[in-house]
């Protein structure tokens, strides 16, 4: 019988690391506040999965979730698909993002093939963009529950646009700009967006790819679409030859004194729509809610990623097309992963962008080192 030796251990937490970890701190909090005592990880894990109601309430309390109304109970019905968590509560995901705002630290570090010199976005700049766009969307008649679609790469403007939608309760959905028209329409036609936010193109492997023709095709193929917002990412300025009616990103941000506010929403109010791959038919829409994403991101980032206040978060995705794959909406790849980076709240400085290799043969370590030196 063949024998197999275990591979060498790459890393093991030190005793001091364990003592100071977020999970240990949470375990002590449970003992102090709830009278629960777990001597090893498996005991804590077993409690979390066999007693989901007190576990998720403890996450709510431990991370001090801000609600504009108290919840009536933890779980109204335990059976799927009618399970309803924290009914009565009113939360907003974007509101918790901006709890971390600080003048002392930047909000985003960004670098890509298109912007090799890099760019830093302050919290003040991010907040101003979110407030201005939210105000513009409201003036266009976008309300809570309306859908806003994006044809964007992973750029700071995508973060601002998502948070603006989130702040007013609009539902976000995105596709990568390397997708063809039919692939995008297969997804966006299911949700009937009022607004499309798009770039003019992207860069991959040193080559520039205009998407203006594709944008016009999307605008003409989406019934009920009322507005197209164009971000000049590939070519700066406002001289693009886009044939459909549109407004430029700079124009929607003209309101400089817009105040940032957050619409209180039911716990299960949709925050975004992702899509399955479409390999077995039409892509299936997948909807997540504000409250569920809020609790999961707090839990995952603190306990699984061991992110601490004051640290910088750098997540690298090895996907195709420069900095665009996050928008694909595939639950197992960039779509959900990009949204995951939105959750680094409570952390004064975070990066929503991990640079990808500018070409298919460049080792990821080389491209990652560029932004790593910045964060």
Secondary structure, DSSP 8 states (H G I E B T S, - for coil): --------------HHHHHHSHHHHHHHHIIIII----SSHHHHHHHHHH-HHHHHHHHHHHTT---SS--S-SBS--STTS--BSTT-EE-HHHHHGGG--TTSEEEEE--STTTT-EEEEHHHHHHHHHHHHHHHHHTT--TT-EEEEE--SSHHHHHHHHHHHHHT-EEEEE-TTS-HHHHHHHHTTT--SEEEEESEEEETTEEEE-HHHHHHHHHH-TT--EEEEE-SSS-SS-----S--EEHHHHT--TT-------EETT-EEEEEE---TTSS--EEEEEHHHHHHHHHHIIIIIS---TT---------STTTTGGGG-BTTTHHHHHHHHHT-TT-SS--S-----SSTTS-HHHHHHHHHTT-
